[in-house]
């Protein structure tokens, strides 16, 4: 868990996610931003660089030029949970998350972090960072036994070793793994 910017981003439970999205975030914009991070496993900087044209039908596209490493374009299907969060948010054409008061073209990572900190405080969560949504998404997929190669395709990781460092093993998963040993 992160403390004062140090450590790993907290992996959120279903209850913590529910509290954040229902009582923590106060605007459709904030729910849309962090919903994109959760449902696509993207980095907050990738979500902030989205344009309204990057959503076509039921697909959200992270352009090569806006991804970490700028290696390849990634397209992710918009699942019903994300579609519900996006339904209430209607930005003007251009940046999906425009800057505050016209000072910047798009919302900054600093502003997104501040929004999240206020929301987390509102629902009394500690150790949450903007990266928590990415870690939570990847760990939820792993816990559901989604093959690592499929998770890698969604997350955009270049190699499985890097992806595996994101994933945690719970005590329950360890017990389950050990329970299959024997004769």
N, C-alpha and C positions, 0 to 999 in steps of 0.2 A: 504494500500500500504506500502511496506517496505521502510524504510529510515534508512540507515546505519545499516542494519541487524536487525532492530526492526520493529515489525508489521507483518501483513500478506502479503503473496506473492500476487502480482498484478494478477488479472484475465485479460487475454489478449483478446482484441477484434479481430475480423477476420482480420481487416486491419493491426493491429499490428503484428499478426502472419504472414501475407503475407509479410510484410516488413522485419521481422526478417529472414524468410526462404529464401527470394529472394535476399535481399541486406545485411542483417546483418551477417549471417553465410557465411564463405568463402570457406568451404570445404564440400565435401560429407560426411565426417566423422561427422562433427558438425551437419549437417542437419539430419543425421541418428540418432545420439544420442538424440537430442532434439525432433526429430520426434517420436521416440519410447516413450519418456516421455509423449508427447502430445497424441498420438493415442492409448496408452494403459493405460494412467492415472497412470503410475508407478512413483516411486520415482527415482531421478537421481542415487542414490546409487544402486538401483536394476538394472537399465539400464547398469551402469558401470560394474557390475559383470557378465553380460551376456557373454556366450561363443558362438562361431560361431555355435556350435552344438545345441544351444537352439532354433535355427530357423529351423523348419522342415516343408517343404511344405508351407502352408499358416497359420502356427501357431507359435507363439512365446511363449516359456515357461520360466516362472520365477521359478527357483527351490526353494524348501522349504528352503534350506540352505542359500539362498541369499536374502530372503524377511525379512522385519522387523518382529520381533517376531518369525521368523522361524517356523511358525505354519502349513502352507500348501503350496503346489505347485499351481501355478496359470498359466493357459494357456489362451492366448488371440489370437483371430483370427487377422491376418494381413489384414487390410482393404486396399482398393486401394490407398488411400492417403499415407499411410505408405509404401506400396509396392513401390510406385514411388520414395520415398525418399531413400529407401534401395537399389533400382536398381543400383544406381551409386556408391555404396560403396562396396568394395570387400576386406575385411580384410583377412589376412592370418589365417589359422586354429589356434584356441586357443581363447584368449581373443577377444571379439567383438570390444573392444576399447583399444588397447594396449597402454602401457605407453609411455611417451615422451622420445625419445632417449635411450630407453632400460633401463632407471633407475628404473622404476617400472613395475611390471607385467601388470598392467592396468592403464588407465587414472585415476587420483584421483579426488575426489569431488572438491578439491581446483582448479585443472586445469580446470574442467568443468565449475566451477563458473567464473573463469577468462575468458574463451572463451565466455561465455554468456554476461559478463559485457562489453567486447570489442564489441561484436555484437550489444548489446543494445545501446551502445554509438554511434556506426556507424549509426544507424537508429533513433537516438534521442529519445529513450524510457527511462523512469525513473521508478523505483520501481519494476523492473523485477528481479526475482530470479529463481534459478533452480526449485523451487517448484511451480512457476507460471504455468508451463505446466500441472502439476497434478491438480491444482485448476481449471485451465481453462477447462480441459477435463471433470472433474466431474460436473462443472457448466454448460457446454454445454449439457451434457447428461440430467441433471436435467431440464434445460430450454426446452428441446425437449420432456419433459414429460415421460422420461424413468423411470420406477418404481425404487424406491430406492433400492430394493432388487437386481435388476439386476446390478445397478451401484456398489453396495457393492461387488458383485461377481467379477466384473472387477477390482475394486480398491484394493481389499484384506482387506478392513476394517473388524475388528472383530465384531463391533456392529454398528447399525444404528445411534446411538447418536453421535459417533465420526465422522461418515460420514456427518451427518447433520451440524456439525460445519464448515465443508469445504464449504458448499453451501451458497451462498448469494442470497438475494431476491432483485431484481431490483425494482425501483419505478414503472416501467411498470407492473411488475408481481403483485405488491401490488394493483395497480389500477384495474387490470384485476380480481383479487381475490375479491375485494370489489364490482365490477360491477355486480357480480352474486347474490348479496344479495338484497332481496326485495320481494314484492308480487304484 
